[in-house]
Amino acid sequence: MENKKTPITLDDKEYFYEDMTKEQQLMVNHIEDLNRKVSSAQFNLDQLNVGRQAFVKMLKDSLTAQA
């Protein structure tokens, strides 16, 4: 059975996770976790912005109907 190495690309240069020191592997793990958190935060921000826009439209429509 062949052991495949995990490639990590940084500044267009390829490194292998398994060849990194434990400290470097930890940094890679932090970066991956932060990327997931940033993506999740962006998703939540998109939802919040759409929700806010919906409430602004509802308020405008309500005020216009009253006039």
DSSP file (Angstrom, degrees, kcal/mol; ACC not computed):
  #  RESIDUE AA STRUCTURE BP1 BP2  ACC     N-H-->O    O-->H-N    N-H-->O    O-->H-N    TCO  KAPPA ALPHA  PHI   PSI    X-CA   Y-CA   Z-CA
    1    1 A M              0   0    0      0, 0.0     2,-0.4     0, 0.0     0, 0.0   0.000 360.0 360.0 360.0 131.6    0.0    0.0    0.0
    2    2 A E        -     0   0    0      1,-0.0     2,-0.7     0, 0.0     0, 0.0  -0.684 360.0-138.5 -89.0 131.8    1.4    3.4   -1.0
    3    3 A N        -     0   0    0     -2,-0.4     2,-0.3     0, 0.0    -1,-0.0  -0.804  20.8-154.1 -88.6 116.2    1.5    6.2    1.5
    4    4 A K        -     0   0    0     -2,-0.7     2,-0.3     1,-0.0     0, 0.0  -0.690   8.4-133.9 -90.4 143.4    0.4    9.4   -0.3
    5    5 A K        -     0   0    0     -2,-0.3    -1,-0.0    12,-0.0    11,-0.0  -0.683  17.0-119.0 -95.7 151.4    1.6   12.8    1.0
    6    6 A T        -     0   0    0     -2,-0.3    11,-2.9     2,-0.0    12,-0.2  -0.793  27.8-140.3 -92.0 114.8   -0.6   15.7    1.4
    7    7 A P  E     -A   16   0A   0      0, 0.0     2,-0.4     0, 0.0     9,-0.2  -0.542  14.8-168.0 -78.7 140.4    0.4   18.7   -0.7
    8    8 A I  E     -A   15   0A   0      7,-3.4     7,-3.1    -2,-0.2     2,-0.5  -0.997   8.5-153.6-124.5 123.7    0.3   22.2    0.7
    9    9 A T  E     +A   14   0A   0     -2,-0.4     2,-0.4     5,-0.2     5,-0.2  -0.877  18.3 170.8-103.8 126.5    0.7   25.1   -1.7
   10   10 A L  E >  S-A   13   0A   0      3,-2.8     3,-1.3    -2,-0.5    -2,-0.1  -0.978  72.9 -12.9-136.4 120.5    2.0   28.4   -0.4
   11   11 A D  T 3  S-     0   0    0     -2,-0.4    -1,-0.1     1,-0.3     3,-0.1   0.917 128.0 -55.8  52.9  47.5    3.0   31.2   -2.7
   12   12 A D  T 3  S+     0   0    0      1,-0.2     2,-0.4    -3,-0.0    -1,-0.3   0.632 116.0 114.4  62.4  17.0    2.9   28.9   -5.7
   13   13 A K  E <   -A   10   0A   0     -3,-1.3    -3,-2.8     2,-0.0     2,-0.4  -0.960  61.2-134.6-117.7 137.1    5.4   26.5   -4.1
   14   14 A E  E     +A    9   0A   0     -2,-0.4     2,-0.3    -5,-0.2    -5,-0.2  -0.756  25.5 173.4 -97.5 133.9    4.3   23.0   -3.1
   15   15 A Y  E     -A    8   0A   0     -7,-3.1    -7,-3.4    -2,-0.4     2,-0.5  -0.847  29.1-121.1-125.5 164.1    5.3   21.5    0.3
   16   16 A F  E >>  -A    7   0A   0     -2,-0.3     3,-1.4    -9,-0.2     4,-0.6  -0.949   8.4-145.2-113.7 127.5    4.2   18.2    1.9
   17   17 A Y  G >4 S+     0   0    0    -11,-2.9     3,-1.4    -2,-0.5    -1,-0.1   0.879 100.6  55.9 -53.1 -43.6    2.4   18.2    5.2
   18   18 A E  G 34 S+     0   0    0      1,-0.3    -1,-0.3   -12,-0.2     7,-0.0   0.714 104.8  53.3 -67.4 -20.5    4.1   15.0    6.3
   19   19 A D  G <4 S+     0   0    0     -3,-1.4    -1,-0.3     2,-0.0    -2,-0.2   0.528  92.1  97.5 -90.0  -6.6    7.5   16.5    5.7
   20   20 A M  S << S-     0   0    0     -3,-1.4     2,-0.0    -4,-0.6    -3,-0.0  -0.384  81.5-104.5 -80.7 158.6    6.8   19.6    7.9
   21   21 A T     >  -     0   0    0      1,-0.1     4,-2.6    -2,-0.1     5,-0.2  -0.320  36.5-104.7 -71.0 165.5    7.8   19.9   11.5
   22   22 A K  H  > S+     0   0    0      1,-0.2     4,-2.2     2,-0.2     5,-0.1   0.886 124.0  52.7 -59.1 -39.0    5.1   19.5   14.2
   23   23 A E  H  > S+     0   0    0      2,-0.2     4,-1.9     1,-0.2    -1,-0.2   0.917 109.9  46.9 -64.3 -43.4    5.1   23.3   14.6
   24   24 A Q  H  > S+     0   0    0      2,-0.2     4,-2.3     1,-0.2    -2,-0.2   0.899 111.0  52.1 -65.2 -40.6    4.6   23.9   10.9
   25   25 A Q  H  X S+     0   0    0     -4,-2.6     4,-2.4     1,-0.2    -1,-0.2   0.887 107.8  52.6 -61.7 -38.5    1.8   21.3   10.8
   26   26 A L  H  X S+     0   0    0     -4,-2.2     4,-2.3     2,-0.2    -1,-0.2   0.899 108.0  50.7 -63.1 -41.2    0.2   23.1   13.7
   27   27 A M  H  X S+     0   0    0     -4,-1.9     4,-2.6     2,-0.2    -2,-0.2   0.914 109.6  50.4 -62.6 -42.8    0.4   26.4   11.7
   28   28 A V  H  X S+     0   0    0     -4,-2.3     4,-2.6     1,-0.2    -2,-0.2   0.918 110.1  50.5 -60.4 -43.6   -1.2   24.7    8.7
   29   29 A N  H  X S+     0   0    0     -4,-2.4     4,-2.3     1,-0.2    -2,-0.2   0.893 110.5  49.1 -62.6 -40.3   -4.0   23.3   11.0
   30   30 A H  H  X S+     0   0    0     -4,-2.3     4,-2.9     2,-0.2     5,-0.2   0.924 110.9  50.5 -63.9 -44.0   -4.6   26.8   12.4
   31   31 A I  H  X S+     0   0    0     -4,-2.6     4,-2.5     1,-0.2    -2,-0.2   0.924 111.3  47.9 -60.8 -45.1   -4.8   28.3    8.9
   32   32 A E  H  X S+     0   0    0     -4,-2.6     4,-2.0     2,-0.2    -1,-0.2   0.909 113.2  48.1 -63.0 -41.8   -7.3   25.7    7.8
   33   33 A D  H  X S+     0   0    0     -4,-2.3     4,-2.2     2,-0.2    -2,-0.2   0.907 112.1  49.1 -65.1 -41.8   -9.4   26.3   10.9
   34   34 A L  H  X S+     0   0    0     -4,-2.9     4,-2.8     2,-0.2     5,-0.2   0.885 107.8  54.6 -65.7 -38.3   -9.3   30.0   10.4
   35   35 A N  H  X S+     0   0    0     -4,-2.5     4,-2.3    -5,-0.2    -1,-0.2   0.915 109.4  47.9 -60.1 -42.4  -10.3   29.6    6.7
   36   36 A R  H  X S+     0   0    0     -4,-2.0     4,-2.4     2,-0.2    -2,-0.2   0.913 112.9  48.5 -63.3 -42.1  -13.3   27.6    7.8
   37   37 A K  H  X S+     0   0    0     -4,-2.2     4,-2.6     2,-0.2    -2,-0.2   0.899 111.0  49.4 -67.0 -40.4  -14.2   30.3   10.4
   38   38 A V  H  X S+     0   0    0     -4,-2.8     4,-2.4     2,-0.2    -1,-0.2   0.920 111.9  49.2 -63.0 -43.5  -13.8   33.1    7.9
   39   39 A S  H  X S+     0   0    0     -4,-2.3     4,-2.2    -5,-0.2    -2,-0.2   0.911 112.5  47.5 -62.1 -43.1  -16.0   31.3    5.4
   40   40 A S  H  X S+     0   0    0     -4,-2.4     4,-2.4     1,-0.2    -2,-0.2   0.904 111.7  50.2 -65.3 -41.7  -18.7   30.7    8.1
   41   41 A A  H  X S+     0   0    0     -4,-2.6     4,-2.6     2,-0.2    -2,-0.2   0.887 110.1  50.4 -64.8 -38.5  -18.5   34.3    9.2
   42   42 A Q  H  X S+     0   0    0     -4,-2.4     4,-2.5     2,-0.2    -1,-0.2   0.904 109.7  51.2 -65.3 -40.7  -19.0   35.5    5.6
   43   43 A F  H  X S+     0   0    0     -4,-2.2     4,-2.0     2,-0.2    -2,-0.2   0.927 112.4  46.1 -59.8 -46.4  -22.0   33.1    5.2
   44   44 A N  H  X S+     0   0    0     -4,-2.4     4,-2.5     1,-0.2    -2,-0.2   0.893 111.1  52.3 -65.1 -40.3  -23.5   34.6    8.4
   45   45 A L  H  X S+     0   0    0     -4,-2.6     4,-2.6     2,-0.2    -1,-0.2   0.901 107.6  52.1 -63.2 -40.9  -22.8   38.1    7.3
   46   46 A D  H  X S+     0   0    0     -4,-2.5     4,-2.3     2,-0.2    -1,-0.2   0.925 110.8  48.1 -59.6 -44.7  -24.5   37.5    3.9
   47   47 A Q  H  X S+     0   0    0     -4,-2.0     4,-2.5     1,-0.2    -2,-0.2   0.921 112.0  49.2 -61.6 -44.3  -27.6   36.2    5.8
   48   48 A L  H  X S+     0   0    0     -4,-2.5     4,-2.6     1,-0.2    -2,-0.2   0.903 110.9  49.6 -63.2 -41.8  -27.6   39.2    8.1
   49   49 A N  H  X S+     0   0    0     -4,-2.6     4,-2.5     2,-0.2    -1,-0.2   0.905 112.1  47.4 -65.2 -41.4  -27.3   41.6    5.2
   50   50 A V  H  X S+     0   0    0     -4,-2.3     4,-2.1     2,-0.2    -2,-0.2   0.916 113.1  49.1 -66.0 -41.9  -30.2   40.0    3.3
   51   51 A G  H  X S+     0   0    0     -4,-2.5     4,-2.1     2,-0.2    -2,-0.2   0.916 111.4  49.2 -62.1 -43.6  -32.3   39.9    6.4
   52   52 A R  H  X S+     0   0    0     -4,-2.6     4,-2.4     1,-0.2    -2,-0.2   0.928 110.3  50.7 -61.4 -45.8  -31.6   43.6    7.1
   53   53 A Q  H  X S+     0   0    0     -4,-2.5     4,-2.4     1,-0.2    -1,-0.2   0.882 108.5  53.1 -60.1 -38.4  -32.4   44.5    3.5
   54   54 A A  H  X S+     0   0    0     -4,-2.1     4,-2.5     1,-0.2    -1,-0.2   0.915 110.1  46.7 -64.0 -42.9  -35.7   42.6    3.8
   55   55 A F  H  X S+     0   0    0     -4,-2.1     4,-2.4     2,-0.2    -2,-0.2   0.880 110.9  51.8 -68.9 -36.7  -36.7   44.6    6.9
   56   56 A V  H  X S+     0   0    0     -4,-2.4     4,-2.6     2,-0.2    -2,-0.2   0.928 111.9  47.2 -63.1 -43.6  -35.8   47.9    5.3
   57   57 A K  H  X S+     0   0    0     -4,-2.4     4,-2.9     2,-0.2     5,-0.2   0.917 110.8  51.4 -63.8 -42.8  -37.9   47.0    2.3
   58   58 A M  H  X S+     0   0    0     -4,-2.5     4,-2.2     1,-0.2    -1,-0.2   0.909 111.6  47.7 -60.9 -41.1  -40.8   46.0    4.6
   59   59 A L  H  X S+     0   0    0     -4,-2.4     4,-2.7     2,-0.2     5,-0.2   0.934 112.7  48.1 -65.4 -45.9  -40.6   49.3    6.5
   60   60 A K  H  X S+     0   0    0     -4,-2.6     4,-2.7     1,-0.2     5,-0.2   0.932 112.6  48.7 -59.7 -46.1  -40.5   51.3    3.3
   61   61 A D  H  X S+     0   0    0     -4,-2.9     4,-2.1     1,-0.2    -1,-0.2   0.899 112.5  48.9 -61.5 -40.3  -43.4   49.4    1.8
   62   62 A S  H  X S+     0   0    0     -4,-2.2     4,-1.3    -5,-0.2    -2,-0.2   0.912 113.0  46.2 -65.7 -43.3  -45.4   49.9    5.1
   63   63 A L  H  X S+     0   0    0     -4,-2.7     4,-1.2     1,-0.2    -2,-0.2   0.889 112.6  50.5 -67.7 -38.5  -44.6   53.7    5.2
   64   64 A T  H  < S+     0   0    0     -4,-2.7     3,-0.2    -5,-0.2    -1,-0.2   0.887 107.8  53.1 -66.1 -39.0  -45.5   54.1    1.5
   65   65 A A  H  < S+     0   0    0     -4,-2.1    -1,-0.2     1,-0.2    -2,-0.2   0.817 108.1  52.4 -66.5 -29.4  -48.8   52.3    2.0
   66   66 A Q  H  <        0   0    0     -4,-1.3    -1,-0.2     1,-0.2    -2,-0.2   0.795 360.0 360.0 -75.3 -28.9  -49.7   54.7    4.9
   67   67 A A     <        0   0    0     -4,-1.2    -1,-0.2    -3,-0.2    -2,-0.2   0.482 360.0 360.0 -71.2 360.0  -49.0   57.8    2.8
